[in-house]
Amino acid sequence: MQWLVGAYTLAFAVLLITGARLGDLLGRRRLFIAGIVGFTASSLLCAVAPSPEFLIAMRALQGGFGALLIPQGFGMIKEVFAEDQMTKAFAVFGPVMGLSAVAAPIIGGALVDGNLFGTGWRAIFLVNIPLGIAGLVGALRVMPRTAGTPGTRLDPGGAVIATSAAFALIYPLVEGRELGWPAWTFGLLAAGVAGFGLFALYERRHRERALIAPSLLGNRAFTSGIVVAVCFFMAMIGLNLVISLFCQLGEHFSPLRTGLTLAPFALGIALTAPASYPIAQRYGRISIQAGFALMGAGLALIALMVHGAGSDVSSWTLVPGELVAGMGMGLSLPPLFDFILAGVADHEVGSASGVLNAIQQLGASLGIAVLATVFFAYLDNTTPPFRAMASTTLLTLVPLGLAFLAAFRLPKKARADVAH
C-alpha cells in the first residue's frame, strides 16, 4: 500500500526537474502532449493490472509521465501570458488545482464504493482515460506551438545520481520493517544520503548543464528552505495517508466515508488560505511559523481525541483536529515558497521553483515511507489501531517541529514578484 502511493510520488519527484528541462529543450506543447498520452495510457495499464507488483510498476510509470506533463502547464502560462496578466492567470489556475485536490479523495471513494460495472478500485484509474483524452484534445486545439530554448542542455548524469539517491533512501524505509531491518537496509540509507552529497558535488562540476543552479546549493536561505519544505510535506502528506489507512483498516470505514472524513483538512485550508498572503506581507516569516504551530496544535488534538475515544472512533472524532490542522496548513502553505525564494537571485528563480516542486514530492515520498511504516509497526506489535494512530500522529510533530526551527533561517519577508 505504501508503494502504491510512494512509487508515483518518488518517480514524479526525481524526474520533475528533468521534465521541465526537456520542455525547455524540445518545446512545451510537444512535451505536454507526450506526457498526457503517456499518463493516460499508464492509467489504463493500472486499471487492468493483474498483480500488485504490476500495478506498482505502472504507478511509477504514471509518475514519470506526470513529471513530463505538470511542468509544461506552469511553463506555458509563463510563455503565453504577459507580465501584467500572469498573476491573474495563476489566480485562476491555483484554485482549480486546489479544488481538484479537495475533490479527489471524495470522488475516488465514491467510485470505489459505487463499483461501476464491477470495476471496484480499478475505476479510479479508468476515470483518467476520458479526462486524459479531453486534455489531449484541448492541448492539440489551443496550446500554441513553442520552440525549445536555444542553448538548453540535459544533465543525464545528475538525473541518474539524484534518482539513485532518492531510491536508496526510500526503498529501505518502506521495505525494512517487513524484512526485519537487515544490515543492508541501513547501508542503503547511508548510500542515499551520500548520494545526495555526490549529486551536489557533480552539479558544481558541471555548471554548464546542471539540473540545479550550483549557486543555489551554496545559498543558506535556500538550503534551509529545502529543509522546511521536506519536513512540512513529509508531515502533511504522510499523515494524510496514515489517517486514510486508519479509517479503512482500523475502523473499517468505506472508501467514500474515508474521503469525507478527510474533508475537514480542506475546509480548514479554505478558511485561512485567502488571508495567508496579506498576513504574510504584514507579519513576515512569523506567519509561516504561526501556521506550523497551529497545524501542530491540530495534530495534537487529533491524537488526544482518538486516544480518548478508544475503540469508538467516528468521523466526527477527527473533525476538530483536522479543521485546526487544516487552518494551520492554509496559513503557512500558500506563501511558503515565496519566503524560500526571497533569498535567491532573479535569474535563479526558475531553477529554484523547479527544485522546490521536486522537493515537495520527495518530502511526500519520505512521509509516506516513514509514517506509514511506523503505523504498521505499531499494528505488528498488536497495538490497537486507535493507539497506533494516536502515537503516529504525535510522531508527525517531529518533522513539523524541524520545519518550524528551520524557518528561522528563512528571509524575514516574502518575495513579492513571484506569480502564484
N, C-alpha and C positions, 0 to 999 in steps of 0.2 A: 504493500500500500504506500509505503514511503517512496519507493521508486516510481510509482505511477505519477506522482507529482514531481518528485525530485529529478527524474530523468528529463522532463520537459524544461524545468527552470535551469538546470545545470547546462544543458545544451544551448538554451537561449542565452544564458549569461556569457558563456565563453565564446560564442560566435557573434554576439551582438555588435561589437566594435568592428569585426571583420566585415559583417553585413553592411554596416554604414560605409566602410571604406570601399566595398565593391560597388555601392551605389554611386559614390564619387567617381569611380573608375569607369563604370560601364553605362551609367545613366540610371536615374531613379525609377523611371517608368518601367524600364526593362526588368530591373530587379524586383520591383513591386509585383509585376505580373508573374515572374518566376516564383516568387515567394508565395503568392496566393494560390497558384496552381499546385505547388508542392504541398502547402499546408492543407488544402482541400483533399488532395489525393492521400496524404498520410492520415487524415481524419477518417477517410473511408477504410483504410487498412486497419486503423484502430478498431473501427466498428465491426470488422469481420475477423478480428484476432482470434485464432484458435487456442491460444495459450497465454498465460500471464507474461511469460518471457517475450513472446512476440509483441504483445501489447506494450510492454515497457520499451522495447526497441523502437516501435513506431511512435511512442510518445517522445523519445529523444529526437526522432526524425522530425516530428512536428515542431519541436523547439528549435531545431536547426533552421527550418523554413520560416518559422516565426521571426528568427533573428535576421533573415533577409527581408522580411516583409515590413516589420514595425519601423525601422529607422527611415525607410523611404517616405513614409507618411509625414513624419516630422520634417524631413529634409525638403520634401516637395512643397510644404506650406511656406518654408523659408524662401524657396526659389520663386514661387508664384506670386506671393503677396508682397506689396510694397511695405516699407518700414512702418508707415503710419497705419497700415491695415493689419499688420501681423498680430498685434495684441488682440484685436477683435476676432481674428481667425482662431487663435488659440483659446479665446474666451468661449467660443462655441465648441471647439474640439475637446477641451478638457472635461466639461460636464458630460458630454456624450460618452467619453471613456469611463468617467466615474459612474454614470448610470448603468453602463454595461456590467461593470464590476459588481454593483449592488444587485442587479437583476439576475446575474449568472447563477448563484447558488440556489435561488428560489426556482428559476426556470429549470435548472438541471434536476433539482429534486422532484419537480412536477413531472418531468419527462420520465424519470426512473419509476416513480410511483404509478404513472399512467400506463406504463408497459405497452405502449402503442404497437399493435400488431405483433406482440410477443417479443419486442426488441429489448426490453429491460434497460440495463445500463448502456447498451450499445446506442440508444437513441441520443445520448449526449454528444456522441461523435457524428452521428448521421445528420444532426441538425446543422452541422458546419457545412454540409455539402450545398444546400440551396443558398446559404449565406455566402459561401465562397464563390459560387457561380455569379451571384448578384454583384459581389465585389469585383470580380474579373470583368464582367460586362461594363460596370461603371468605370473601371480603370481604362479599358480599351476606348471608351467613348469620350471621357472628359480629361484624363490625365495628359498633360502636354508632353511631347517628346523632348527630352532634355539630353544634351550630350554630357559625356563624362568630363570631369575636371582635369585639364591638362596638368601633367606632372605628378598625378597621383600614382603611388606605388604601393603594392601589397607587402605585408610583412609575414610571410608564411612561417618563418622560424619563431617569431614572437607568438603567433597564434598557437602553434604546436606546444610551446613551453607553457603558455597560460592554460591551455586545455588540459594538458597532462597534470599540471599542478593542482588545478581545481578538482579533477577526478581523483587524484591521490588523496585529497583532503576529504572529499565527500564519501567516497566508496567505503573506507573502513568505519566511518561514523554510522553508516546505515547497516552494514553487514556485521560489524564487530560483535554486537550483542548476541545474534543468533549463532555465531561461530565460537562464542566463549572468549572473545578478545585474545586470540593468539598473538605471539610476539610480532608477526609481520604486519599486523594492523597498526601498531604503534610506529613501526618503521616507515610504513606508507604515510602516516600522518606527518612524521618528521620530513619525509621527502616532499610532501605537498608544500609545507612551509618553506623549505629550502628552494623549492621550485619557483615560488613567487619572488624570492630573493634573486634567483638566477634570471628570472624574467626582467626584473628592474635593471640588472646589470647589462643584459642583452639589449634592452631598449636604449640605454645610454650609449652603447657602442654602435648602434645602427640608427642614428638620429634621422637620416635622410628618408627612412621609410617606417619609422617607429609607429606602432599602433597607438601608443600613448606618448604625447609630447614629453620628452625627458625632463624638461624643466618642471613639469607637474610633480614628478616623483621627488623633487627636492623642495617642494613648496610645503612648508609646515602646516599652513592653514588647510590646504587641500588634502594632505595625507591625514590630518585629523578629521576632516570631513568624511573621508572614506571610512574611518573607524566608526564615526557616528552613524553613517548610512548602513554599514554592515550590521551593527548591533541593533539598530532600530528595526530594520526589516527582518532580521533574524527573530526578534521578539514578536513582531506583529504577525508575520506570515506563519511562523512555526506554531504559535498559539492558536491561530485560526484553524489549522489542521488538527491540532490536539483536541480542541473543542468539538470539531466535527466527528472525530473518532470516538470521543467520549459519549457524545449523544447517540451515535448509532451502535457502537459495540457495547458500551456500558449501560446506557438507558434504553436501548432498543427503539429509539425514535425512527420514524420513517425518513427517507431522504428529503421529502418536502418539508416535514416538520423541522428537520435539522437546518435546512436552508432558512426557514423563517426564524428559527432560534438565533441564527447569526445576524439577523437583520438589524438589531439594535446598535451594532457596531456602526453600520452605515448611517443610521439615523443620527447617532452622536456626531459623526463626521459632518453630516449635512447641517447640523445645528451651529457648529463653530467654524467650519471652513470659510464661509463668506467673510467672516470678520478677521480671519487669520492674517491677511496682508496688512490691513490698517493697524492691527495690534503690533505686528512685527515692525512696521515703519515707525511706530511711536516708541515702543519699548526695546526694540532691537533684539539681540541674541537671547535675552532673558525670556522672551515669549516662547521660543523653541523649548527651552528648559522647563518652563511652566507647563507646556503641553506634555513633555515627557513625565513630569511629576504627576499630572492629572491622570495620564494613562496608567502610571504605576499604581495610583490610588484605586483606579478601576480594576486592575488585575488583582490587587489585594482583596478588594471587595468580592470579586468572583470566587477567589479561594475561600474566603470566610463564609460566603453564602452556601457554596457547595458543601463545604465541610459541615456546616451547621445543619443542612438538610439531610445529610447522610445518604441513605439509600432511597430517599424520596425526592430526588432532584426532578424538577419540572423545567419547562422552558422559561417560566416566569422567575425561577430562581436565578437565572443568568442575566435577566434583563437589566437590573440596576448597575451591576458591574460592567457589563458590555456597553451600556449607554455612557457611563462616565469614561471608560477607556476610549470609546469612540470619539467623545468630545476632546480628549487629550490628543488623539491622532489628528483630528480636524484642525486643532490649533497649531500643531507642530509640522505636519506633513506638507501642506501646500507651499509654505515659504522655505522649507528646509534646504532645497538645492540652491536657492538664491543666496543664502548665507554661506554655503560651501563655495559657491562660485565667486563670491565677493572678493576672495583672496587671490584670484587668478587674473592674468593679463587679458586684454581684449582679444588678442589673436589666439589665446588658448581656450576660449570659452567653448568652441565647438568640440574640441577633443575632450575637454573636461566633462561636458554634458554627456557624451557617449560613454565615458568611463563610469560616471555616476549611474547611468541606466543599467550598465552591466553589473556594477556593484550591488545595485538593488536586487537583481535576480540572484546574484551569488549569495547575498545575505539571506534571501528566501530559501535557497537550497540548504544553507547551513542550519537555518531554523528548523526546517523540515527534518533534516538528518538528526540533529541533536535533541530537540524537544520531543519528537515522536519516539525516538529511541529511549529516552528517559521514561516516557509514559508507558511504553511496552515493557520496559524493565521492571517497573513497579507491578504491572499486571503479572509478569512472570513469577514474581515473588508472592503471589496470591494476595496482593494488596487489593482491597475493594476498589472498584472503579472510581468512586467519588473521592477517596483519599488519593488515588493516583492522579486524578485531575487537579485536586487542590494543591498537591505537592509540586506537580509540574508547572502549574500556574505561578506559584511562588518562585520557582527557579527562573522563570521568564524575567523576573525583576533584575537578575544579574546582568544580562546583556543590555537591558534598558537602563540600568544604573551606569554601566560603562558608557553608553551613548550620552547620558546626562553629563558625566565628568569630561568626556572628550569634547563636548560642546563648548567648554570654557576656552578652548584653543581656536574656536571659530572667530571670524571677524565680528565685531560688535554690531555692525549694520549690514543689512542685506544688499545685494547687488540690485540696482534699480532698473537696469536696462535689459533684463532678461525677459523674453516673452514667455508667458505661462500657457 
